[in-house]
Amino acid sequence: MKRRPRRNLAMISAAAFALLGCDAVAQQRCPLTAIGTATVAAVRDGRTLMLTDGRELRLAAIEAGADGGGALQSLIAGRPLRLERLGAESDRYGRLVAYAFAGEAQQSLQAALLEQGQARVSVRIGDKACAETLLTAERSARAAGRGLWADPNFAPLRAENLPRLQAEKGHFALIEGKVLSVRESGATIYVNFGRRWTRDFTVIILKRQQRTFAAAGLEPKRLEGRRIRVRGWIERRGGPIVVAEAPEQIELVD
């Protein structure tokens, strides 16, 4: 058997340490703040937990699928949770909102559910690095057709499929299409996917948030002619719309 040259071993070790270093840097870039531990009394649904101290915990940054409760229960497996927050610690309903880690796990419950295809990344994360970590997990599950992505009904909707978009009013969805034009009117930026706003799909961005989108590499005016994927709650104002409040709601597809 040939012995591997020491030089090759050194190169492999250096590469391994480099990868570990990259992971450490990526973790540092997501500025979570520890807020204590908790014990789960019950799993209410795919993103909601009842804690033994009486509090209700909503897992931040995800929208869970209908079958996510069982997956979440398996991930917890009776272990205590470490809780970390990004932004406000509670929502307007008084529920605790946090990232949760079961036992000594380094991966959050959110990322694990996304990797299994049991959840989708929500509309507002609050930090670009945190969002990219979650979006990467979602993309992996979607590409592999895991979990809810095995169901064609959860595939990103086509922006030109107006009957389907209208039927999904009030629901969270991913929509893909080519931006036809970007227009401004008053305090609003309209990212148009068709010629008639009274009928066609539109993404709305408030003009005061333009700098935030530009800083994330998503200058609204430069989206014209690009194919994008947007996530959010479908509303109707003339035609179907999604209000984009944060850059992580929009991904460049091409």
N, C-alpha and C positions, 0 to 999 in steps of 0.2 A: 504494500500500500504506500502510495506516495504521501510524503508529509507536506502539508500546506506551507508555503513559504511564510516566514515571519512577517514579511512586508505586507502580504495579503491579509494576514490576521490583524495586523495593526490598522490597515485600511478599513476592514470590516468593523473593528471595534470603534474606530473614529466615526464611522457612519452611524453606528448604533447610538453612540453618545450624542451625535448631532441630532438624530431623530428625537431622542429623549429630551434634548434641550429645546427643540422646536415645540414639543408637546407642553413642556413647562412654561414656555413663553406664551403659548396660546391660552393656557389656563390663567396666567397672570393677566392677560388682556381682558378677561371677562371679570369685571370688578365686583364680585359677589361679597356680601358682608354676612358673616355668621350671626345668627340670631337665636341659637340654642338648639335643643333637642326636643323630640316629642315621641309619644307612643301612639300607635294607631288603634282606635277602638273599632272602626268599621270603614270599609270602602263604599262610598255612596255611588260613585260612577267613575268613569275613566280618568277624571282629573280632580275629583273631590273626595277628601278624606275627613272623617270625624275622628278627633283626637280624644284621648282619655281625659284630658283636662277640660273637655267641653267645647273647645274651639273647633271651627270648621276651616280646613285647609284647602285652598284652591291652588293646584299646581300652576305656576306662572308660565306664560309664553306658549301654551299649547291649546289646541282644540282637540278633544278626544273623540274617538269613534265610539259607536254604540257598544262594541264588544271590549272596550278598553278596561272595564272594571276587573274582569278576570285576569287580564295581563298585568294590571297594576297590583292586584293581590299577590300574584306569583312573584313579582319583583320585590315586594316588601318582605314576604315570607316570614312574618312575625318579628322582623328586626326593628329596632328603634330607628328613628329618622334624625339626620342632621339637617337643619334648616338654614338656608342662606337666602338673602334677598337682593334684589336689584331694583332700587327705587322704593316706592311706598310699601310698607309692611302689611297694609290692609286695604281692601277695596271699599267702595262707598256703602256696601252692605255689612261692613264690619268683619268680613271674612279675612283670615290670614292668607296672604299671597306670597309664595316663596318657591325657590328651587329646593328639592328634597333629595337626599342621598340616603339609601338604606344601609344601615350598618357601617362598614368600613369602605363601601363602594366609592370609587372615584368618579364614576359616571352618574349623572343625575337621573332621577326617575324620568324626567322629561326626555332626555336624550335617548334613554333606553326604549321608551315607548315609541319615539319617532323611528328608531332603527328597526323596531319590530313592525312598523307600519300601523300602529294602533293609535296614532295621533298625527295632527298636522300642526305646523308652526303657526302661531296666532298672528294678529295684525301688529301688535306693538310689543317690542322686546325691550328697547331702551338703551341698547348698546350694540354697536356694529359687530364686535368680535363675538359676543354672546349669540347674536342672531346668526352669524355665519356658522358657528358650531352646530346649532340646531338645524339650520337649513341643509347643511351637509348630511346630517343624519336622515333628514326627510328625503333628500334626493336619492340617497342610497336605497332606501326602502322602496321608493317609487320606481326606480330603475329595475329593481329585482322583483317587483310585483308582490311585495310582502304585505300581509295584513289587509287593510282596507284598500290598498292599491291594486289588489287582485280583482276588485269589483270595478267594472268599467264606469259605473255611476260616479266614482270618486276621481276619475281622470280629470285633468284640467279641462274646463269648458272652453269651447271655441268662441271668441268674441263675436263672430258673425252668426252664431246660432241663437238668434234672438228669442225664439219660442222657449228654448231651454233656459236661457237667462231669466226670462220673465217668470217661468215656473219656479225658479229658485229664489225668488224675492224673499228677503228675510232670512236667508240661509248663508252660512259661511261657505265660500268656494274659492277655487283657483281658476283664473280665466287667462287664456293665452290668445294673442293676436298681434297683428302688425298695426302700429300707430300710423294713422293717416295724416293727422295734423295736431298741432298744439296751439291753442289760442288762449288769450287772456281777456277777461272782462271784469272790470272792477277789482275786487280783492280775490278773484278766483282764477285758477289756471285749469283749462279743460284739455285733457289728453283724449283726443277723439279717435275712435276706431271706425267711424263711418262718416258720411256727409251730413246726416240729419240727426241732430241731438234729440229731437222729439221721438226718435225711433231707435237709433243705434246706441251701442255701448260706449260709455265714457268713464274715464277715471278723473276724479276731481281732487285737486291739490290747492290748499289755501296759499295765496301768494306770500304770506308772511313766513311760510315754511320752505320757501324756495331755496334759501341758503342752506338749510339742513339737508335737503335732497342733493344739492350741488356738491356739498362737502363729502357726501357718500358716493360721489361719482355718478349721480343720477340727475344732472341738470335737466329739468323738465323740457326745455326747448330742444335739447339734443335727442330726445326720445323719438322725434318725428322720423318715420321710415324704419324704425327699429321694431323687432319682434320682442315682446316682453311678456312676462307672466306676472299677474297681480293677484294678491290674495286679500280677501276682505268680505264684508257683509254686503250682499246685493240689495240695493234700494232701487226705487224708481222715481225719477223726476223727468217726465217725458219718456225717455228711453231708460234702460237699466243702467245704473251707475254703481261705482265703488268709490268711497271717499278714502284716499290714501293720506293717512296722518303721519306715517313714518316711512323712511326709506326702505326698511326691511320688507315692506309690503310689495316692492317691485323688484323683479329679477330680470336681467337681460338674457334672452334666450339665444340670440345670435350675436 
